[in-house]
Amino acid sequence: MSDRNSILKIEGLDAGYGISQVLFDISLNFNAIGATAILGMNGAGKTTLLKTIVGEIRPNNGIIHFDGENSTTENTDKKIRRGMAYVPQENAVFNKLTVKENIILGANATNKKADIDMVLDFFPKLGERLGQQAGTLSGGERKMLAISRALISKPKLIMLDEPTEGVWIGVIEEIAERLEILAKEISVILVEQHLELALRVCGYTYVLDRGKVALKGPSKNVRENTELLRLLTP
């Protein structure tokens, strides 16, 4: 993957939790337009990587460049204001708030004018539930809401951790189609267990194994690599 038009570049990243190191000498590059998959078994370090990028975890070593600046020590709020968005795997919406309140909260976090119509065009189903409490939505609808709340800030980069986990197959396809559209406009980093979806949506793929990059390349090449099955099989 070329450095040209890069939105995010990571060099020599080590990170973890206290004395427990999870990531070892990670170097990655993400273009300003397009989707990149991060694959790996449970415990490979995928979520830790996203949390470190967004600033929830402070790296032990390495450099994170985001949108032309060294953001290694920036806190999460500053990264979000500069155009980074993160949708975690769990607890990504406020259950007691309405759908509309959740969406507007995403805009308020970056001091940008709310454009609810924009996200409702992206996920029309949410338009029928604006006054409904988020906790009463289906699993798939909550995932759509979490993505919408991130998108209303109009990010340059969005990171999604397992956006189709626990979601009905019909909704999975809808989310996949929206991500394909989104990847034509901004940078998308997708952590996903649904292998076929990830390789279809993403043009480039990194595979982590025990905190290290074990395989990388255009998704077509990764799909055909005989090492992929071994790296994803417990």
Phi, psi and chi 1 to 4 in degrees:
 res  aa     phi    psi   chi1   chi2   chi3   chi4
   1 MET       -  129.6 -177.2  176.8  -74.7      -
   2 SER   -76.6  149.6  170.8      -      -      -
   3 ASP   -72.3  -16.9  -73.8   -6.8      -      -
   4 ARG   -63.3  131.9 -173.5  166.1   57.6   91.6
   5 ASN    62.0   29.3  -62.3  -38.0      -      -
   6 SER   -75.5  137.1  174.3      -      -      -
   7 ILE  -100.5  -27.2 -173.4   71.6      -      -
   8 LEU  -144.2  128.6  178.2   69.0      -      -
   9 LYS  -134.0  130.0 -174.7  175.4 -178.1  179.8
  10 ILE  -119.4  131.5  -60.6  167.7      -      -
  11 GLU  -129.6  123.3  -60.4  175.5  -80.8      -
  12 GLY    57.4   41.6      -      -      -      -
  13 LEU   -80.7  125.5 -174.1   69.2      -      -
  14 ASP  -117.7  133.7  -64.7  -23.1      -      -
  15 ALA  -158.8  162.9      -      -      -      -
  16 GLY   177.2 -154.5      -      -      -      -
  17 TYR  -124.7  105.3  -54.2   87.9      -      -
  18 GLY    64.1 -127.5      -      -      -      -
  19 ILE   -84.9   -3.3   62.1  172.9      -      -
  20 SER   -92.2  105.1  177.2      -      -      -
  21 GLN   -83.8  133.3 -173.3  171.1  -18.2      -
  22 VAL  -111.8  -39.1  177.7      -      -      -
  23 LEU  -110.4  137.6  -58.3  176.8      -      -
  24 PHE  -128.9  110.2  -59.3   84.9      -      -
  25 ASP    52.0   51.4 -165.1   26.4      -      -
  26 ILE   -83.6  128.0  -63.9  -73.8      -      -
  27 SER  -129.5  122.0  -66.0      -      -      -
  28 LEU  -140.5  158.1  -47.2  168.2      -      -
  29 ASN  -139.7  136.7 -169.4   50.6      -      -
  30 PHE  -130.2  125.2  -57.7   91.0      -      -
  31 ASN   -74.1  158.9  -72.8  -22.3      -      -
  32 ALA   -68.0  -26.3      -      -      -      -
  33 ILE  -126.8  130.9  -56.5  -66.1      -      -
  34 GLY   124.3  167.6      -      -      -      -
  35 ALA  -112.8  139.8      -      -      -      -
  36 THR  -125.7  131.6  -55.8      -      -      -
  37 ALA   -94.2  143.0      -      -      -      -
  38 ILE  -117.6  109.7  -53.4  -68.4      -      -
  39 LEU  -112.0  164.6  -54.8  179.1      -      -
  40 GLY   154.6  160.6      -      -      -      -
  41 MET   -69.4  166.8  -68.5 -168.5  -64.9      -
  42 ASN   -57.5  132.9  -69.8  -23.5      -      -
  43 GLY    89.9    1.7      -      -      -      -
  44 ALA   -74.5  -18.6      -      -      -      -
  45 GLY   111.3   12.5      -      -      -      -
  46 LYS   -64.8  -51.0  -55.7 -176.9  -60.5  -62.5
  47 THR   -67.0  -39.1  -64.6      -      -      -
  48 THR   -58.8  -40.1  -59.1      -      -      -
  49 LEU   -60.5  -48.8  174.1   62.1      -      -
  50 LEU   -62.7  -42.7  -62.7 -168.5      -      -
  51 LYS   -65.1  -33.1  -72.2 -176.8  175.5 -178.9
  52 THR   -71.5  -41.1  -55.7      -      -      -
  53 ILE   -60.4  -43.6  -67.5  171.4      -      -
  54 VAL   -81.7   -9.6   80.7      -      -      -
  55 GLY   101.0    4.6      -      -      -      -
  56 GLU   -73.2  -26.1  -69.3 -172.8   12.1      -
  57 ILE  -122.6  132.1  -63.8  173.3      -      -
  58 ARG   -86.4  125.0 -177.8   65.5   61.2   88.9
  59 PRO   -66.8  151.1   23.7  -32.9      -      -
  60 ASN   -81.1  -35.8  -61.0  -35.7      -      -
  61 ASN  -149.0  164.1  -70.9  -63.0      -      -
  62 GLY   102.8  173.9      -      -      -      -
  63 ILE  -129.8  139.0  -60.0  174.7      -      -
  64 ILE  -118.6  114.4  -59.8  171.9      -      -
  65 HIS  -101.3  123.7  -69.5  -81.5      -      -
  66 PHE  -126.2  123.5  172.2   59.6      -      -
  67 ASP    51.8   45.3 -162.7   22.2      -      -
  68 GLY    85.4    1.5      -      -      -      -
  69 GLU  -128.8  152.5  -64.0 -177.8   18.8      -
  70 ASN   -73.4  112.2 -173.2  -25.9      -      -
  71 SER  -112.1   17.2   66.3      -      -      -
  72 THR   -55.1  -42.4  -50.7      -      -      -
  73 THR  -103.3    4.7   60.2      -      -      -
  74 GLU   -68.3  144.3  -73.3 -179.8  -16.2      -
  75 ASN   -80.3  169.9   61.4   32.4      -      -
  76 THR   -60.2  -43.3  -58.0      -      -      -
  77 ASP   -58.7  -43.3  -72.9  -15.5      -      -
  78 LYS   -66.8  -40.1 -175.3  172.4 -178.1  179.1
  79 LYS   -63.5  -39.9  -69.8 -174.5  179.2 -173.9
  80 ILE   -65.8  -41.9  -69.7  174.1      -      -
  81 ARG   -63.9  -28.3  -72.3 -164.9  -60.3  -89.3
  82 ARG   -85.7   -2.0  -69.6 -145.2  -62.6  117.7
  83 GLY   116.1   17.1      -      -      -      -
  84 MET  -102.8  141.1 -172.8 -179.4  -69.0      -
  85 ALA  -133.0  145.3      -      -      -      -
  86 TYR  -137.0  125.7  171.8   46.9      -      -
  87 VAL  -112.4  104.4 -179.9      -      -      -
  88 PRO   -70.5  166.8   25.5  -33.1      -      -
  89 GLN   -67.3  -37.7 -177.1  177.3    0.7      -
  90 GLU  -129.8  160.6  -61.5  177.3  -11.0      -
  91 ASN    52.7   45.2  -56.8  -40.1      -      -
  92 ALA   -92.8   -4.9      -      -      -      -
  93 VAL  -132.1  160.7  -60.1      -      -      -
  94 PHE   -93.8  107.2  -66.4   94.7      -      -
  95 ASN   -61.8  -32.6  -72.0  -26.4      -      -
  96 LYS   -85.5  -10.7  -67.2 -174.1  178.1 -179.4
  97 LEU   -89.4  156.5  -61.9 -178.0      -      -
  98 THR   -74.0  168.6   66.3      -      -      -
  99 VAL   -57.6  -46.6  168.6      -      -      -
 100 LYS   -62.6  -43.1 -175.8  175.7 -178.6  178.8
 101 GLU   -63.5  -39.0  -71.3  168.2  -20.6      -
 102 ASN   -61.3  -44.6  -94.2  -83.2      -      -
 103 ILE   -65.1  -46.5  -65.9  173.4      -      -
 104 ILE   -63.3  -34.1  -69.2  175.8      -      -
 105 LEU   -60.1  -35.6 -168.3   62.1      -      -
 106 GLY   -64.2  -35.1      -      -      -      -
 107 ALA   -73.7  -40.8      -      -      -      -
 108 ASN   -62.9  -30.5  -69.7  -16.7      -      -
 109 ALA   -64.4  -21.5      -      -      -      -
 110 THR  -117.6    9.5   53.0      -      -      -
 111 ASN    57.3   34.7  -64.3  -42.2      -      -
 112 LYS  -110.6  150.3  -65.9  179.5 -179.8  178.7
 113 LYS   -63.7  129.5 -177.0  179.4  178.2 -179.2
 114 ALA   -65.9  134.8      -      -      -      -
 115 ASP  -125.1   74.3 -173.2   -3.1      -      -
 116 ILE   -63.3  -36.3  -65.5  179.2      -      -
 117 ASP   -59.8  -33.9  -71.6  -18.5      -      -
 118 MET   -61.9  -47.6  179.2  -93.7  -68.8      -
 119 VAL   -76.2  -27.0  -64.0      -      -      -
 120 LEU   -71.7  -29.7  -65.7 -176.8      -      -
 121 ASP   -66.3  -32.0  -74.9  -17.0      -      -
 122 PHE   -74.6  -43.7 -152.5   64.4      -      -
 123 PHE  -128.7   82.0  -71.5  121.0      -      -
 124 PRO   -56.8  -28.9  -24.3   34.3      -      -
 125 LYS   -57.5  -32.1  -71.5 -178.1 -179.6  178.6
 126 LEU   -68.1  -25.5  -64.3  179.3      -      -
 127 GLY   -63.0  -25.2      -      -      -      -
 128 GLU   -83.8   -4.6  -55.6  168.4    5.2      -
 129 ARG  -130.5   24.4  -67.1  163.6  169.8   72.0
 130 LEU   -58.6  -34.3  -73.2  177.3      -      -
 131 GLY   -93.3    2.7      -      -      -      -
 132 GLN   -88.6  141.0 -171.9  172.1  -28.1      -
 133 GLN   -63.8  137.4  -81.3 -168.3  -29.3      -
 134 ALA   -61.1  -31.8      -      -      -      -
 135 GLY   -67.3  -15.4      -      -      -      -
 136 THR   -95.5   -1.2   64.8      -      -      -
 137 LEU   -76.3  160.6  -61.1  175.5      -      -
 138 SER   -70.9  167.6   68.4      -      -      -
 139 GLY   -58.6  -42.3      -      -      -      -
 140 GLY   -66.1  -39.3      -      -      -      -
 141 GLU   -67.0  -36.4  -70.9  166.5  -17.1      -
 142 ARG   -65.1  -37.6  -74.9 -162.8  -64.2  -86.7
 143 LYS   -63.4  -43.6  -65.7  -74.7 -171.8  177.8
 144 MET   -60.2  -41.3  -68.3  178.9 -176.5      -
 145 LEU   -64.8  -42.6  176.8   56.8      -      -
 146 ALA   -61.7  -42.2      -      -      -      -
 147 ILE   -65.3  -42.4  -63.5  171.0      -      -
 148 SER   -63.0  -40.7  -63.6      -      -      -
 149 ARG   -63.2  -33.2 -162.9  179.8   71.4 -167.3
 150 ALA   -74.7  -38.7      -      -      -      -
 151 LEU   -71.9  -25.9  -71.1  179.0      -      -
 152 ILE   -67.2  -18.1 -158.9  169.0      -      -
 153 SER   -79.3   -2.2   67.6      -      -      -
 154 LYS    55.0   58.9  -61.0  178.9 -179.1  177.7
 155 PRO   -73.5  160.3   31.1  -37.1      -      -
 156 LYS   -88.0  -25.8  -59.8  172.8 -176.7  177.6
 157 LEU  -140.2  130.6  164.6   71.3      -      -
 158 ILE  -124.9  133.5 -175.3  169.4      -      -
 159 MET  -113.6  127.9  -60.4 -175.0  -66.6      -
 160 LEU  -120.8  122.3  -55.1  163.1      -      -
 161 ASP  -103.3  105.7 -165.1   -9.1      -      -
 162 GLU    54.4   57.6  -54.8  -76.3    2.7      -
 163 PRO   -68.5  -13.1   26.8  -36.3      -      -
 164 THR  -111.0    7.7   66.6      -      -      -
 165 GLU   -63.9  128.6 -177.1 -173.2   39.5      -
 166 GLY    70.5   19.8      -      -      -      -
 167 VAL  -107.4  140.8  175.2      -      -      -
 168 TRP   -61.0  145.8  177.1   63.1      -      -
 169 ILE   -56.1  -37.4 -174.4   64.3      -      -
 170 GLY   -64.7  -37.9      -      -      -      -
 171 VAL   -74.2  -33.5  177.8      -      -      -
 172 ILE   -56.7  -44.5  -71.3  176.5      -      -
 173 GLU   -64.4  -39.5 -177.6   58.5   28.7      -
 174 GLU   -64.2  -43.2 -176.9  174.0   -7.4      -
 175 ILE   -63.4  -42.3  -68.6  174.9      -      -
 176 ALA   -60.3  -43.9      -      -      -      -
 177 GLU   -62.3  -39.7  -70.2  174.5   -4.2      -
 178 ARG   -68.6  -36.7  -61.9  -57.6 -174.9  -86.2
 179 LEU   -67.8  -35.4  -67.3 -178.5      -      -
 180 GLU   -63.0  -38.7  -72.8  180.0  -57.8      -
 181 ILE   -67.2  -45.0  -65.8  170.8      -      -
 182 LEU   -61.7  -37.0 -169.4   61.3      -      -
 183 ALA   -67.3  -11.8      -      -      -      -
 184 LYS   -86.5   -6.3  -63.8  176.4 -178.5  178.4
 185 GLU  -117.8  -37.5  -58.6  173.1   -2.6      -
 186 ILE  -138.5 -176.8   64.6  173.0      -      -
 187 SER   -90.4  131.6 -176.0      -      -      -
 188 VAL  -122.9  127.7  178.0      -      -      -
 189 ILE  -111.1  122.2  -60.6  177.5      -      -
 190 LEU  -120.3  114.2  177.9   63.1      -      -
 191 VAL   -93.8  121.7  167.6      -      -      -
 192 GLU  -153.7  134.3 -179.3   58.2   64.9      -
 193 GLN   -85.0  -20.6  -67.0  -71.9  -10.9      -
 194 HIS   -76.1   92.2 -164.1  -58.1      -      -
 195 LEU   -58.9  -48.8  179.6   60.7      -      -
 196 GLU   -62.3  -39.7  -71.1  -56.9  -43.9      -
 197 LEU   -63.3  -47.7 -178.7  151.4      -      -
 198 ALA   -60.3  -45.6      -      -      -      -
 199 LEU   -71.7  -26.0  -65.0  177.5      -      -
 200 ARG   -76.1  -43.5  172.5 -175.5  129.9 -163.0
 201 VAL   -75.9  -35.8  169.8      -      -      -
 202 CYS  -100.5  134.9  -59.2      -      -      -
 203 GLY   -82.5  -20.5      -      -      -      -
 204 TYR  -135.0  148.7 -159.4   90.2      -      -
 205 THR  -138.9  137.4  -64.6      -      -      -
 206 TYR  -114.6  138.9  -68.7  100.7      -      -
 207 VAL  -117.9  123.8 -176.9      -      -      -
 208 LEU   -96.9  145.3  -60.0 -174.3      -      -
 209 ASP  -141.4  113.9 -178.8   39.2      -      -
 210 ARG    49.6   46.6  -72.3  172.0  -75.1 -172.9
 211 GLY    81.6    8.8      -      -      -      -
 212 LYS  -127.6  154.2  -61.6  179.8 -179.9  179.7
 213 VAL   -76.0  113.5  176.4      -      -      -
 214 ALA   -99.9  -21.9      -      -      -      -
 215 LEU  -157.3  140.9 -173.6   62.6      -      -
 216 LYS  -155.7  158.2   64.6  179.3 -179.7  179.0
 217 GLY   148.3  178.1      -      -      -      -
 218 PRO   -52.6  140.8  -25.6   34.8      -      -
 219 SER   -56.7  -35.4  -64.3      -      -      -
 220 LYS   -60.3  -42.4  179.3 -179.4  178.2 -179.3
 221 ASN   -69.7  -39.4  -64.5  -11.3      -      -
 222 VAL   -64.1  -41.5  170.3      -      -      -
 223 ARG   -57.3  -38.0  179.6 -163.3  -63.3  -88.6
 224 GLU   -87.3   -5.2  -64.0  171.2   -7.2      -
 225 ASN   -77.8  127.3 -165.6  -52.2      -      -
 226 THR   -66.3  -17.6   56.4      -      -      -
 227 GLU   -73.9  -21.4  -80.3  -70.0  -71.1      -
 228 LEU   -59.0  -47.7 -180.0   61.3      -      -
 229 LEU   -61.2  -41.7 -177.4   59.9      -      -
 230 ARG   -62.7  -40.1 -178.3 -173.3   68.3   79.4
 231 LEU   -72.3  -20.4  -67.7  168.9      -      -
 232 LEU  -107.3    1.8  -60.8 -178.7      -      -
 233 THR  -105.4  123.3  -58.1      -      -      -
 234 PRO   -60.3      -  -20.7   32.3      -      -
